[in-house]
Amino acid sequence: MLIGLLDTPKDFSMIIRQYVIILLIYHQQNTSDASVTSAIAGSAMTLAYGIPIKLRDDPFVHLAQEAVQEIIDSLSPAKFLVNLLPALKYVPEFTPGAGFRKKANDFKNNLAPRVLSEPFCATVNAIVSSLWLKFTLIN
């Protein structure tokens, strides 16, 4: 189901207000940081794609969090030696210590395309099913 087109600032403020209320409830209940992070990520996904997000265990939010964690891990100076010695980026993939290349290729070929395409495809499917429903009701 698609939330609808966000045409006016009032439409955006309604969604933002909804997630602020959720965050305040989480704050009152002293819930974990994961719940707060999920609510913030959910508001961003809802505003960006217009699809409703589950407050717990949403696959799109989990996918985005996984991608952000991979980026944070890869930028840590202690994780890969290439962050301290940039000349190592020219080392072939098969040499010992070049695990950063495999990790980067895995991110580039698997996780990044999923982060970009899955929420977008869900939005397109919701639009198509909404249009199909309107078309069948008219005819």
N, C-alpha and C positions, 0 to 999 in steps of 0.2 A: 504494500500500500504506500502510496506517495502522499506526503504531507500536503503538497500543493505548491503552486508557484509563489515565490516570495517576491512580490512586486513593490510593496511599499515598506518604509521603515517600520510601520506598525506591525507588519508581518514578522519582521526580524526581531523586534522587541518582544513579541509574544513568546517566541521560542527561547530567547535569552532569559526572559523572566521565568519561564518554566524551569530551565536548568539552574537558575539562581536559587529558586525555591528548593529544588532537589539538593543542591549543595548545602543550603542552610539546614535542611533536615539531617543530612549526613553529619554536619558539624555538631548539631545538637546531640546526636546519638553517639558521638565520638567513634565513628566507624573508621575503618582502615584507610590508609592512603590510596589503596587500590580502588576503593569505591569513589573517592574524590577524583582520582585520575580518570576513571571510567566515565564519570559524569562530565568532566571537562572535555574529554575526547568525544563523547557522545554529542555534546552541543556543537562542537566543531564539525563533526560529520553530518549532523542534521542541517546545519546552516550551509554547508558546502554542497551536499548531495540531495537534501530534501527527503531523505528516507528516515523513518523512525528507528531509533536505536534502543535496544534493550538495556536496561540499567545494570544488569548483571550478565556476564558471560556473552557479550555480543561478539560475533565473529569478526566484524569489521574493526571494532575497537581493539580487539586482541591482535589482529593483523597489523594495525598501525603501531601499537605498543611494541610488538615484536620488531618491526622495522626500526623504530626509534632506538630500541635497546641495542640492536646490531650496530647502528651508526655510532652510538655512544661508546660501545665496546671497541669499535675499530679506531676511534680517535684517541683512545687512552694511550699515553706514551709507553706505559709499561706492558701493554698487550702485544704490540708488534715492534720489532726493532726498526722497521722501516720508518716509523714515526720519528725516531731520533736520528736516523741516517737516511735521508731521502734518496741517496744514490742506490740504495738497495732495491728500489723499484724496478731497476733494470736487470735484476737477477732472474734467470729462467725459473719457471714454475717447478721444475723437477728437482732443484737443488734444496738441500736441507735448510730450514729457516725461511723458506718462501711460502709458508702456510697462509700468509696474508693474501697471496694471489688467489688461492683456492677459495678463501672466505669471500673475497671481493667478487670473484666470478659467480659464486653461488648466490650472493646478494643480487648481483646485476641480472642474472638469468632466471632466478626463481622468485625471490621475495619482492623486489622492486616492481616487476610487472603485475604481480598479484595485488599489491597495494594500490597501484594505479587503476587496474581494470575491474576488480571485483565490486567496489562500491559504485563505480560508474555503470557497470552492467546491471547491477540491481536497480539503479535509478532508471535506466533505459527500459528494463523489463517492466517496472512499475508504470512508466509512462505508456508503454505499448498496451499493457493490460487495461489501464484506465481508458485509453482511447478505444480499445476494442469493446469494452463494456458500454461506453457511450454510443458507439456505432451500432451495436446489436440492440440497444434499447430504442434507438431512433428508428431503425428499420424493422 
